[in-house]
Amino acid sequence: MNITDYKKEFLAYLKERIVVKEPKNLYAPVDYILELGGKRLRPILVLMGVDAFGASYKEGLDAALAVEVFHNFTLLHDDIMDAAPLRRKKATVHEKWDVNTAILSGDAMMIMAYQLLESYDGAEFKHLLQLFSKTSLEVCEGQQYDMDFEMRSDVTIPEYIEMIRLKTSVLVAAALKMGAIIAGASEKESQKIYDFGLNLGLAFQLQDDYLDAFGDPETFGKQIGGDIIENKKTFLYLQALAHADTLQKEELAVLFSGSNSDTDAKVTRVKELFVTIGSDVLTQKEIKSYTEKAFTVLESMEMAEDKKLALRLFGESLMTRTV
């Protein structure tokens, strides 16, 4: 199966399992955010993880859906925290309904994600639950660091990498490892596919940071320059600060010191500084570095070559994306 086939099978399962029931104001927002689209990266990786170790991908459908429901729960609450108006070019849940509805529907999604894992039995269920709980808490830790960094002017690059590891990368890695657990892979190989996913997830988030500033607004699906408007200390910003001269540092500090009524001008100027200083190129180099680390781990795995190739192609597709 190719990536398109996995996505098609997963979406059919999602449509079958996620239904709007009473009370509608609780479940309609759940259906809404899950139907908004997106890459479906994480559930596809669960299915690929199962398949990579010789089991039927269908055994991973509930775990894949659990991961996708949890991921969208985090997006729903992140959008509230960021006061984001758009998600995938559509109104966010708190904009379409209200904040209280969005909070409660998000809570329901978290519980639904755990319920989906109940279809697995015995030791398999225990291992999945332990990994899922550990990962869920790490994602919350990453989100807290992300919020903390907005109030700090001394964030370091290693701190930022740790934040995106927790907020984004661990869920990508866990998706693959959940597939390995379901397929009965050894702990050694399960850990390797987790490490592959961890590096891939770091590359993915750095690519997301890059696209937030330099992506095509027609394809990216989120507000271009959103991180800049919110004064987020992204890898682009931290690299710019590390390599800027005195005047450029002072200008960046002013631009990121608070709110700016002319957000378009702010985004334009910050992007100009990123290019002048070269942090755009440095970010692309870092994306390539983590991608290569992921592929090095992949090559060391005891896995059929066609399965390795499928995972490699998937990784390459993430690095060349525009959405």
C-alpha positions as CSV (number, residue, x, y, z in Angstrom):
1,M,0.0,0.0,0.0
2,N,1.1,3.6,-0.7
3,I,0.5,6.6,1.5
4,T,-2.6,7.5,-0.4
5,D,-4.1,4.1,0.3
6,Y,-3.3,4.3,4.0
7,K,-5.0,7.7,4.2
8,K,-8.0,6.5,2.3
9,E,-8.5,3.5,4.6
10,F,-8.0,5.7,7.7
11,L,-10.5,8.3,6.6
12,A,-13.1,5.7,5.9
13,Y,-12.6,4.3,9.4
14,L,-12.7,7.8,10.9
15,K,-16.0,8.5,9.2
16,E,-17.4,5.2,10.4
17,R,-16.4,5.6,14.0
18,I,-16.8,9.4,14.7
19,V,-20.5,10.3,14.7
20,V,-22.4,13.3,15.9
21,K,-24.7,12.3,18.7
22,E,-26.5,14.1,21.6
23,P,-25.6,16.5,23.0
24,K,-24.8,17.9,19.5
25,N,-23.0,21.0,20.9
26,L,-20.4,18.6,22.4
27,Y,-19.9,16.2,19.5
28,A,-20.5,18.5,16.5
29,P,-17.2,20.4,17.2
30,V,-15.4,17.1,17.4
31,D,-16.7,16.0,14.1
32,Y,-15.9,19.5,12.7
33,I,-12.2,19.6,13.6
34,L,-11.7,16.0,12.5
35,E,-13.3,16.7,9.2
36,L,-11.2,19.8,8.5
37,G,-8.5,17.7,6.7
38,G,-4.8,17.9,7.3
39,K,-2.0,15.6,6.4
40,R,-3.1,12.7,8.7
41,L,0.6,12.2,9.3
42,R,0.3,10.5,12.7
43,P,-2.4,7.9,12.0
44,I,-0.7,7.0,8.7
45,L,2.5,6.4,10.7
46,V,0.7,4.1,13.1
47,L,-0.6,2.0,10.1
48,M,2.8,2.0,8.5
49,G,4.4,0.9,11.8
50,V,2.1,-2.1,12.0
51,D,2.7,-3.0,8.3
52,A,6.5,-2.5,8.6
53,F,6.7,-5.4,11.1
54,G,4.6,-7.8,9.1
55,A,1.1,-7.5,10.6
56,S,-2.1,-6.2,8.9
57,Y,-2.4,-2.5,9.0
58,K,-6.1,-3.0,10.0
59,E,-5.0,-4.1,13.4
60,G,-3.7,-0.5,13.9
61,L,-6.9,1.4,13.0
62,D,-8.1,2.0,16.5
63,A,-4.7,3.2,17.7
64,A,-4.4,5.4,14.6
65,L,-7.7,7.0,15.3
66,A,-6.8,7.4,19.0
67,V,-3.6,9.3,17.9
68,E,-5.5,11.5,15.5
69,V,-8.3,12.3,17.9
70,F,-5.7,13.2,20.6
71,H,-3.7,15.3,18.1
72,N,-6.7,17.3,17.1
73,F,-7.7,17.8,20.7
74,T,-4.3,19.5,21.2
75,L,-4.9,21.6,18.2
76,L,-8.3,22.6,19.4
77,H,-6.9,23.8,22.8
78,D,-3.8,25.3,21.2
79,D,-6.0,27.5,19.0
80,I,-7.8,28.8,22.1
81,M,-4.5,29.6,23.8
82,D,-3.2,31.3,20.6
83,A,-6.5,33.1,19.9
84,A,-6.1,31.7,16.4
85,P,-8.9,32.6,13.9
86,L,-8.1,29.9,11.3
87,R,-7.2,26.2,11.3
88,R,-6.7,24.7,7.8
89,K,-8.2,27.8,6.2
90,K,-11.5,27.4,8.2
91,A,-12.8,29.0,11.3
92,T,-11.3,27.5,14.5
93,V,-13.8,25.7,16.9
94,H,-13.8,28.5,19.4
95,E,-14.5,31.0,16.7
96,K,-17.3,28.9,15.1
97,W,-18.9,28.0,18.5
98,D,-17.4,29.7,21.6
99,V,-14.4,29.1,24.0
100,N,-16.4,27.1,26.6
101,T,-17.7,24.7,23.9
102,A,-14.2,24.3,22.5
103,I,-12.7,23.5,25.9
104,L,-15.4,20.9,26.7
105,S,-15.3,19.3,23.3
106,G,-11.5,19.1,23.6
107,D,-11.9,17.4,27.0
108,A,-14.3,14.8,25.4
109,M,-11.7,14.2,22.6
110,M,-9.0,13.3,25.1
111,I,-11.3,10.8,26.8
112,M,-12.4,9.4,23.4
113,A,-8.7,8.8,22.4
114,Y,-8.2,6.6,25.5
115,Q,-11.5,4.7,24.8
116,L,-10.2,3.8,21.4
117,L,-7.3,1.9,22.9
118,E,-9.7,-0.3,24.8
119,S,-10.0,-2.6,21.8
120,Y,-6.5,-4.0,22.5
121,D,-6.0,-6.7,25.1
122,G,-3.5,-7.7,27.8
123,A,0.1,-6.8,27.6
124,E,-0.5,-5.0,24.3
125,F,-3.0,-2.7,25.8
126,K,-0.8,-2.0,28.8
127,H,2.2,-1.1,26.6
128,L,0.1,1.1,24.3
129,L,-1.5,2.8,27.3
130,Q,1.9,3.5,29.0
131,L,3.3,4.9,25.8
132,F,0.2,7.0,25.1
133,S,0.0,8.4,28.6
134,K,3.7,9.3,28.7
135,T,3.5,10.9,25.3
136,S,0.3,12.9,26.2
137,L,1.9,14.3,29.2
138,E,5.1,15.2,27.3
139,V,3.0,17.1,24.7
140,C,1.5,19.1,27.6
141,E,5.0,19.8,28.8
142,G,6.0,21.0,25.4
143,Q,3.0,23.3,25.2
144,Q,3.8,24.9,28.5
145,Y,7.4,25.5,27.5
146,D,6.1,27.1,24.3
147,M,3.9,29.5,26.3
148,D,6.8,30.2,28.7
149,F,9.1,31.0,25.9
150,E,6.8,33.8,24.7
151,M,7.5,35.7,27.9
152,R,11.3,35.1,27.8
153,S,14.0,36.9,25.9
154,D,16.8,34.4,26.7
155,V,15.5,31.2,25.1
156,T,18.4,29.1,23.8
157,I,18.4,26.9,20.7
158,P,18.8,23.7,22.7
159,E,15.8,24.7,24.9
160,Y,13.8,25.3,21.7
161,I,14.7,21.9,20.3
162,E,13.7,20.3,23.5
163,M,10.4,22.1,23.4
164,I,9.5,21.0,19.9
165,R,10.7,17.5,20.7
166,L,8.0,17.4,23.4
167,K,5.3,19.3,21.7
168,T,5.5,17.7,18.3
169,S,8.1,15.1,17.8
170,V,7.2,12.6,20.6
171,L,3.7,12.0,19.1
172,V,5.2,11.3,15.7
173,A,7.6,8.8,17.3
174,A,4.9,7.3,19.5
175,A,2.7,6.7,16.5
176,L,5.3,4.6,14.8
177,K,6.1,2.7,18.1
178,M,2.4,2.0,18.7
179,G,2.3,0.3,15.3
180,A,5.4,-1.7,16.3
181,I,3.8,-2.8,19.6
182,I,0.6,-3.9,17.8
183,A,2.7,-5.9,15.3
184,G,4.6,-7.6,18.1
185,A,8.0,-6.1,17.2
186,S,11.0,-6.5,19.7
187,E,11.7,-3.8,22.2
188,K,15.0,-3.0,20.4
189,E,13.3,-2.6,17.0
190,S,10.3,-0.7,18.6
191,Q,12.8,1.8,20.1
192,K,14.6,2.2,16.8
193,I,11.4,3.1,14.9
194,Y,10.6,5.5,17.8
195,D,14.0,7.1,17.3
196,F,13.4,7.3,13.6
197,G,10.1,9.1,14.3
198,L,11.7,11.4,16.8
199,N,14.2,12.7,14.3
200,L,11.6,12.9,11.6
201,G,9.3,14.8,13.9
202,L,12.0,17.4,14.7
203,A,12.6,17.9,11.0
204,F,8.8,18.1,10.4
205,Q,8.4,20.8,13.1
206,L,11.3,22.8,11.8
207,Q,9.8,22.6,8.3
208,D,6.5,23.8,9.8
209,D,8.4,26.8,11.4
210,Y,9.9,27.6,8.1
211,L,6.6,27.3,6.2
212,D,4.9,29.5,8.8
213,A,7.2,32.4,7.6
214,F,8.0,31.5,4.0
215,G,5.2,29.2,2.9
216,D,2.6,29.8,0.3
217,P,-0.6,31.1,1.9
218,E,-2.7,29.3,-0.7
219,T,-1.4,25.9,0.3
220,F,-0.1,26.2,3.9
221,G,-3.6,26.4,5.4
222,K,-2.6,28.6,8.4
223,Q,-2.0,32.3,8.7
224,I,1.4,33.1,7.2
225,G,3.6,34.8,9.8
226,G,1.4,33.6,12.7
227,D,4.5,32.8,14.8
228,I,5.9,36.2,14.1
229,I,2.7,38.0,15.1
230,E,2.6,36.0,18.3
231,N,6.3,36.7,19.1
232,K,7.2,33.0,19.1
233,K,10.8,32.2,19.6
234,T,11.1,29.8,16.7
235,F,14.3,28.3,15.3
236,L,14.3,30.9,12.6
237,Y,14.2,33.7,15.2
238,L,16.8,32.1,17.5
239,Q,19.2,31.6,14.6
240,A,18.6,35.1,13.5
241,L,19.3,36.4,16.9
242,A,22.5,34.3,17.2
243,H,23.9,35.6,14.0
244,A,22.6,39.2,13.9
245,D,24.8,42.2,14.3
246,T,24.1,44.7,17.1
247,L,21.6,46.8,15.2
248,Q,19.8,43.8,13.8
249,K,19.5,42.3,17.4
250,E,18.1,45.6,18.6
251,E,15.5,45.7,15.8
252,L,14.5,42.1,16.4
253,A,14.1,42.8,20.1
254,V,11.8,45.7,19.4
255,L,9.8,43.8,16.8
256,F,9.3,40.8,19.2
257,S,8.8,43.0,22.4
258,G,5.0,43.0,22.3
259,S,1.9,43.6,20.1
260,N,2.2,45.6,16.9
261,S,-0.9,47.1,15.3
262,D,0.5,46.8,11.8
263,T,1.1,43.1,11.8
264,D,1.6,42.9,8.0
265,A,4.5,45.3,8.2
266,K,5.9,43.4,11.2
267,V,5.8,40.1,9.3
268,T,7.4,41.6,6.2
269,R,10.2,43.2,8.1
270,V,11.0,40.2,10.2
271,K,11.1,37.9,7.2
272,E,13.5,40.4,5.5
273,L,15.8,40.2,8.5
274,F,15.6,36.4,8.5
275,V,16.8,36.3,4.9
276,T,19.5,39.0,5.4
277,I,20.9,37.3,8.4
278,G,20.6,33.9,6.8
279,S,18.5,32.1,9.4
280,D,16.2,30.8,6.6
281,V,19.2,28.9,5.1
282,L,20.4,27.7,8.6
283,T,16.9,26.4,9.3
284,Q,16.8,24.4,6.0
285,K,20.2,22.9,6.9
286,E,18.9,21.8,10.3
287,I,15.8,20.2,8.6
288,K,18.1,18.3,6.4
289,S,20.3,17.2,9.3
290,Y,17.5,15.7,11.3
291,T,16.1,14.0,8.2
292,E,19.4,12.4,7.6
293,K,19.6,11.3,11.2
294,A,16.2,9.7,10.9
295,F,17.2,7.8,7.7
296,T,20.5,6.6,9.4
297,V,18.4,5.0,12.1
298,L,16.0,3.5,9.5
299,E,18.8,1.8,7.7
300,S,20.0,0.1,10.8
301,M,16.6,-1.6,11.4
302,E,15.8,-5.3,10.8
303,M,13.1,-4.7,8.3
304,A,12.3,-5.7,4.8
305,E,13.8,-3.3,2.3
306,D,10.5,-2.4,0.7
307,K,9.2,-1.4,4.1
308,K,12.3,0.8,4.7
309,L,11.8,2.3,1.3
310,A,8.1,3.2,2.1
311,L,9.1,4.9,5.3
312,R,12.0,6.7,3.6
313,L,9.7,8.0,0.8
314,F,7.2,9.2,3.4
315,G,9.9,11.1,5.3
316,E,11.2,12.6,2.0
317,S,7.6,13.7,1.2
318,L,7.4,15.6,4.5
319,M,10.5,17.5,3.8
320,T,9.4,18.7,0.4
321,R,5.9,19.6,1.4
322,T,4.3,23.1,1.0
323,V,1.3,22.4,3.4
